[in-house]
Amino acid sequence: MKTALSVKLLNPAPGYLLVEPAKQDKKTDSGIYLPDSHADKPQYGTVLAVGADITTDSGKPLKAPAKKGDTVIYKKWGGNDVEIDRVEYQFLKFDDILAIVTKSKSKK
């Protein structure tokens, strides 16, 4: 019996986050279409799931740096790619997260 893999069924292992990278631009601002191999992949995306907190080798607890729904910036060479239904996702270690993008606050 074959089970269909779905991103909704994935729960990251402790110390990992599941991130959907931002869509790569296929066209320049001037309207030129680019091939898939034109440039590096985006280094930011949306957190879809978060694994449990871990304990470091020194015994300190390490909490997840982001929560589900956050937009994060991550290391260029970090993570592991997983393709499901023609969409590429990233499993990233907590240490691969460089920043969390904050929502802009409107001025009053």
BATI-772359 format. One record per residue (C-alpha): residue number from 1; residue in one letter; chain; x, y, z. Coordinates in steps of 0.25 Angstrom, whole numbers, plus 5000, padded with zeros to 4 digits. Each point is the difference from the previous one (the first is absolute). Example, Ala and Ser with C-alpha at 12.3 -4.5 7.8 and 13.67 -1.06 7.14 Angstrom:
% residues 2
{1, "A", "A", {5049, 4982, 5031}},
{2, "S", "A", {5006, 5014, 4998}},
***
This chain:
% residues 108
{1, "M", "A", {5000, 5000, 5000}},
{2, "K", "A", {5006, 5013, 4996}},
{3, "T", "A", {4998, 5013, 5009}},
{4, "A", "A", {4999, 5013, 4993}},
{5, "L", "A", {5010, 5010, 5007}},
{6, "S", "A", {4994, 5013, 5004}},
{7, "V", "A", {5007, 5012, 5006}},
{8, "K", "A", {4988, 5001, 5010}},
{9, "L", "A", {5005, 4986, 5005}},
{10, "L", "A", {5014, 5004, 5003}},
{11, "N", "A", {5004, 5003, 5014}},
{12, "P", "A", {5015, 5005, 5001}},
{13, "A", "A", {5009, 4992, 5009}},
{14, "P", "A", {5004, 5008, 5013}},
{15, "G", "A", {5010, 5011, 4997}},
{16, "Y", "A", {4994, 5002, 4986}},
{17, "L", "A", {4990, 5009, 4993}},
{18, "L", "A", {4993, 4998, 4987}},
{19, "V", "A", {5000, 5012, 4990}},
{20, "E", "A", {4994, 5003, 4987}},
{21, "P", "A", {5010, 5009, 4993}},
{22, "A", "A", {4995, 5012, 4993}},
{23, "K", "A", {4997, 4999, 4985}},
{24, "Q", "A", {5011, 5003, 4991}},
{25, "D", "A", {4999, 5011, 4990}},
{26, "K", "A", {4998, 4995, 4986}},
{27, "K", "A", {5000, 5014, 4994}},
{28, "T", "A", {5009, 5012, 5002}},
{29, "D", "A", {4994, 5014, 5002}},
{30, "S", "A", {5002, 5003, 4986}},
{31, "G", "A", {4992, 4988, 4995}},
{32, "I", "A", {5011, 4990, 4996}},
{33, "Y", "A", {4996, 4986, 5004}},
{34, "L", "A", {5011, 4992, 5007}},
{35, "P", "A", {5003, 4985, 4999}},
{36, "D", "A", {4999, 4992, 5013}},
{37, "S", "A", {5015, 4999, 5001}},
{38, "H", "A", {5002, 5015, 5000}},
{39, "A", "A", {5003, 5003, 5014}},
{40, "D", "A", {5001, 4996, 5014}},
{41, "K", "A", {4987, 4995, 5007}},
{42, "P", "A", {4993, 5010, 5010}},
{43, "Q", "A", {5006, 5000, 5014}},
{44, "Y", "A", {4987, 5003, 5007}},
{45, "G", "A", {4986, 4993, 5002}},
{46, "T", "A", {4989, 4997, 5008}},
{47, "V", "A", {5000, 4990, 5012}},
{48, "L", "A", {4990, 4989, 4998}},
{49, "A", "A", {5004, 4991, 5012}},
{50, "V", "A", {5009, 5000, 5012}},
{51, "G", "A", {5007, 4989, 5007}},
{52, "A", "A", {5001, 4998, 5015}},
{53, "D", "A", {5011, 5008, 5008}},
{54, "I", "A", {5013, 4993, 5002}},
{55, "T", "A", {5011, 5000, 5010}},
{56, "T", "A", {5014, 5004, 4995}},
{57, "D", "A", {5013, 4992, 5003}},
{58, "S", "A", {5003, 5009, 5012}},
{59, "G", "A", {4986, 4997, 5006}},
{60, "K", "A", {4993, 5014, 4997}},
{61, "P", "A", {4986, 4999, 4994}},
{62, "L", "A", {4999, 5006, 4986}},
{63, "K", "A", {4986, 5005, 4996}},
{64, "A", "A", {4995, 5001, 4986}},
{65, "P", "A", {5004, 5014, 4995}},
{66, "A", "A", {4986, 5001, 4992}},
{67, "K", "A", {4986, 4996, 5000}},
{68, "K", "A", {4991, 4995, 4990}},
{69, "G", "A", {4996, 5011, 4990}},
{70, "D", "A", {5013, 5008, 5002}},
{71, "T", "A", {5008, 5005, 4989}},
{72, "V", "A", {5015, 4996, 5002}},
{73, "I", "A", {5013, 5003, 4993}},
{74, "Y", "A", {5009, 4988, 5000}},
{75, "K", "A", {5014, 4997, 4997}},
{76, "K", "A", {5004, 4998, 4985}},
{77, "W", "A", {5005, 4986, 5001}},
{78, "G", "A", {4991, 4996, 5012}},
{79, "G", "A", {4990, 4989, 5000}},
{80, "N", "A", {4995, 4988, 4992}},
{81, "D", "A", {4991, 5001, 4988}},
{82, "V", "A", {4988, 4991, 4999}},
{83, "E", "A", {4991, 5001, 4988}},
{84, "I", "A", {4985, 4996, 5001}},
{85, "D", "A", {4990, 5002, 4989}},
{86, "R", "A", {5010, 5008, 4992}},
{87, "V", "A", {5002, 5010, 5012}},
{88, "E", "A", {5014, 5001, 5006}},
{89, "Y", "A", {5000, 5001, 5016}},
{90, "Q", "A", {5012, 5002, 5009}},
{91, "F", "A", {5002, 4993, 5013}},
{92, "L", "A", {5009, 5010, 5008}},
{93, "K", "A", {5007, 4998, 5013}},
{94, "F", "A", {4997, 5011, 5011}},
{95, "D", "A", {5014, 5005, 4998}},
{96, "D", "A", {4998, 5002, 4985}},
{97, "I", "A", {4990, 5011, 5003}},
{98, "L", "A", {5007, 5014, 4999}},
{99, "A", "A", {4988, 5009, 5002}},
{100, "I", "A", {4985, 5001, 5002}},
{101, "V", "A", {4993, 5010, 4991}},
{102, "T", "A", {4991, 5009, 5008}},
{103, "K", "A", {4987, 5005, 4996}},
{104, "S", "A", {5000, 5015, 4997}},
{105, "K", "A", {4992, 5008, 5010}},
{106, "S", "A", {4991, 5011, 4994}},
{107, "K", "A", {5003, 5014, 5006}},
{108, "K", "A", {4989, 5008, 5007}},
***
